[in-house]
Amino acid sequence: MTNSTPDTKSTIDTAAISTQLDKLAQTPEQFRKINTFMKRRTHMSQYCEQALLDARYHGIYVNATGKLGVLGDVNQINDLRALFADSTNGCAAPLTLEIGFGMGDSLLEMAKNAPEQNFVGIEVHEPGIGRITFLADELGLDNLKIINGDAIALLDNLPDDHLDTVQLYFPDPWQKKRHYKRRFVTHDRMAKVVRTLKNGGKFHAATDWEHYAFWMLEVLDSMSEFHNPNGKGNFADRPDYRPLTKFEQRGITHGHGVWDLIYIKN
């Protein structure tokens, strides 16, 4: 259980990150509401398309649009626990929300490895939505639900103290300076995460972009609602429950760093 960050001195200018975050906080609110995601059209396999369009999968894919290329509506989803009312675990089991699960490999593995817990994943990438929905159905998992749509809009709908864990694994780093405002981890957006977490709830992020890693560290360490169990200014070792994906392992083999951040709501 070791952090895969290379043993080299960081060249990240943390003072510049602090300045950039201060400027972002002064940006008018309407411009800070810009999307944190971009829908991209990519090839989709037949079984992924089937899972997106066939009503038999609606028990897993809870807000299916019935069409391809359409962003899902989350306006009517205001209680994630209610999605598990008829499941083996019921509504009271520990609940994890993963934001932006990509192709779904790690989320599917976590749901398989922790059948006593409930998991919800939200994504806009349809091949990933279709793939994880199809595979979850094949495996007979009833502790996993999938949502198509904007995670920020979903968080705004959820009650206070609703979630046990929020996960953000390898989010789009929006590496160009003019795109920093699109990064999911900002003070405004993390305030929404804090509100929906239970006291003692956990936010866990992982990234392979060093600048974004230190950006997240700056944001999260400055929030009084969170504490860093590894000590302020420190990253976490990768916990055993976060699966090591093929993509991540390939990056580590080539000397690329991966940084985990774990924060607990006070």
CORRACOR-V96118 format. One record per residue. PSI is psi as a letter, one per 30 degrees, with the letter a starting at -180 (* if undefined). OMEGA is omega in degrees with one decimal (NA if undefined). D_FIRST is the distance of its C-alpha to the first C-alpha in Angstrom with 2 decimals. Layout:
psi->{PSI,PSI}
omega->{OMEGA,OMEGA}
d_first->{D_FIRST,D_FIRST}
This chain:
psi->{i,k,k,g,k,k,i,l,k,k,g,k,j,f,e,e,e,e,e,e,e,e,e,e,f,f,k,k,e,f,f,f,g,k,k,g,l,k,k,k,j,l,k,k,l,e,e,e,e,e,f,f,f,k,f,f,g,f,f,e,j,f,h,k,f,f,l,k,g,k,k,l,k,g,f,g,j,g,j,f,e,f,f,g,e,g,l,e,f,a,f,f,l,k,k,k,k,k,j,i,g,b,f,g,e,e,e,e,e,e,e,e,f,i,f,f,l,k,k,k,k,k,l,f,j,e,e,e,e,e,e,e,e,e,e,e,e,e,f,g,k,g,g,k,k,k,k,j,a,j,e,e,e,e,e,f,f,l,l,l,h,e,k,e,k,k,k,j,k,h,l,k,f,i,f,k,e,f,g,e,f,f,k,e,j,l,e,e,e,f,e,e,e,e,e,f,k,l,k,f,l,k,k,k,l,k,l,g,j,e,e,e,e,e,e,e,e,e,e,e,f,f,j,f,f,l,k,j,f,g,k,k,g,k,l,l,l,j,l,f,f,j,k,j,l,e,e,e,e,e,e,e,e,g,g,k,l,k,k,k,k,k,k,k,k,*}
omega->{-176.4,175.8,-175.3,177.9,178.2,-177.6,177.9,-178.5,-179.0,176.1,-178.2,178.7,-176.6,176.9,178.2,177.3,178.7,178.3,179.8,178.8,176.7,179.0,179.3,-179.6,-179.9,-180.0,178.1,-171.2,-176.6,178.9,178.2,-179.5,178.8,-176.9,175.4,-176.2,173.2,177.4,179.4,179.9,179.9,179.3,-179.1,178.9,-177.8,-178.0,175.1,179.1,178.1,-178.4,179.0,-170.1,-174.6,-176.5,-178.9,-177.9,-174.7,175.6,177.7,179.4,-161.3,178.5,-179.2,-176.8,-176.3,179.5,174.6,177.0,-177.6,176.2,-177.6,177.6,178.8,-173.1,-177.7,-179.2,-177.3,178.5,-178.5,179.9,-179.6,178.8,-176.4,-176.1,-177.5,-178.2,179.8,-176.4,-174.9,-172.2,-170.2,-177.7,175.9,-171.4,177.8,172.2,173.6,-178.3,177.6,-173.3,176.9,178.1,168.6,-175.6,-175.1,179.6,177.9,179.8,179.8,178.7,176.6,-174.0,-179.0,-175.2,179.1,-179.9,176.4,-177.0,172.6,176.1,175.7,-173.9,174.9,-175.8,-171.7,176.5,177.5,178.3,-179.4,-176.9,-176.4,177.6,179.7,-176.8,177.7,177.3,178.8,-178.7,-179.8,-178.7,174.9,176.9,-178.2,176.3,-175.5,-179.9,174.4,176.8,-176.0,-177.6,179.6,178.2,178.0,179.4,179.9,-178.0,-170.5,178.4,171.6,172.0,-171.0,-169.1,174.0,-177.6,168.3,-178.4,176.6,-174.2,176.6,177.2,175.0,-175.4,-178.0,-167.0,177.8,-174.0,-178.1,179.8,-177.8,-178.8,178.5,-179.4,-177.9,-175.8,168.9,-178.6,-178.8,-176.0,178.5,174.5,177.1,177.1,179.6,-177.0,-175.2,177.8,170.5,169.6,-174.3,178.2,-169.8,167.0,-178.2,177.9,173.9,179.5,173.8,175.0,-174.0,-178.4,178.9,177.7,-179.6,173.1,179.5,178.5,179.4,-179.5,-171.0,177.9,-177.8,-177.4,-176.9,-179.6,-178.0,163.5,-177.6,-176.7,177.9,-179.2,-178.3,179.4,-175.9,171.8,-179.8,166.0,175.9,179.4,-177.4,-176.6,176.4,-177.0,175.3,-177.0,177.8,179.5,-179.8,-179.7,177.7,178.5,179.6,178.6,-179.6,175.1,178.5,-178.7,171.3,-176.7,174.6,176.3,178.6,-179.7,-178.9,177.7,-179.7,NA}
d_first->{0.00,3.77,6.87,9.20,12.19,14.63,15.62,19.02,21.11,21.48,25.04,24.90,27.93,26.71,30.34,31.37,28.77,30.20,33.67,32.86,31.49,34.64,36.81,35.08,35.70,39.38,39.66,42.04,40.32,41.77,40.03,36.65,36.90,36.42,34.10,30.40,30.50,32.74,33.89,33.99,36.06,34.45,35.32,34.65,34.81,37.44,35.12,33.40,36.88,37.92,35.12,36.19,39.87,40.31,40.84,39.27,35.80,36.69,34.96,31.63,32.80,34.46,36.41,37.46,40.04,42.02,42.14,40.03,39.26,39.66,37.26,36.75,38.47,36.28,39.19,39.71,36.09,35.85,34.00,30.83,30.86,34.31,32.99,31.60,34.85,35.64,32.17,30.88,28.73,31.45,31.26,29.62,26.17,23.15,23.54,21.19,22.83,21.18,23.25,23.77,21.83,23.36,23.83,21.85,19.36,16.29,18.64,20.35,17.26,16.23,19.85,19.98,16.94,18.25,22.03,22.82,21.89,23.91,22.86,25.07,24.56,27.03,27.74,30.84,30.07,32.23,30.84,27.42,29.22,31.30,28.59,26.27,29.42,30.77,27.62,27.10,30.75,30.45,27.62,29.66,27.06,28.87,25.96,25.62,28.21,28.65,30.65,32.28,32.96,32.32,29.40,31.25,34.33,32.40,30.83,34.37,35.58,33.09,33.97,32.53,29.68,29.08,25.37,22.33,19.85,20.48,18.13,18.90,16.82,18.25,21.66,24.64,24.38,28.18,28.02,31.77,32.91,35.56,32.99,30.72,32.58,31.11,27.49,26.25,24.75,27.91,29.26,31.68,29.33,26.63,29.47,29.95,26.33,26.72,29.96,28.66,25.63,26.31,26.07,22.55,21.47,18.46,18.41,15.25,15.78,14.17,16.33,16.82,19.94,19.66,22.89,21.93,18.64,20.84,23.48,21.29,20.20,23.95,24.96,22.53,22.81,26.58,26.77,27.90,26.97,23.22,21.17,17.85,15.84,14.04,17.57,20.02,19.37,15.60,12.96,9.75,6.09,5.71,5.95,6.23,9.86,10.09,11.03,10.70,14.44,16.72,17.84,14.50,13.74,17.30,16.97,14.06,16.28,19.07,17.36,17.04,14.70,12.74,12.64,11.39,13.84,14.07,17.52,19.39,23.13,25.24}
